[in-house]
């Protein structure tokens, strides 16, 4: 709310849709937490939602040890290649 003027709850739900699922468990982030996921958020919810998605992803990646000096994952394969999964 503070950063974007609205919660973008639908974006957060979409990004974390696979969290805790039988297939991914808590390693769900490889599915949508990358540039391709942000592009899909923009397509589905609009360009402003993409900014909220990127912030969500930054916060989640930081919990995995990522810093802004590290490369940002481009897609699922890149997410795994970087070592987050």
ABEGO torsion letter per residue (X at the ends): XAAAGBAGAAAAAAAAAABGBAAAEAAAAAAABBAAAAAAAAAAAEAAAAAAAAAAAAAAAAAAGBBAABBBBABAAAAAAAGAX
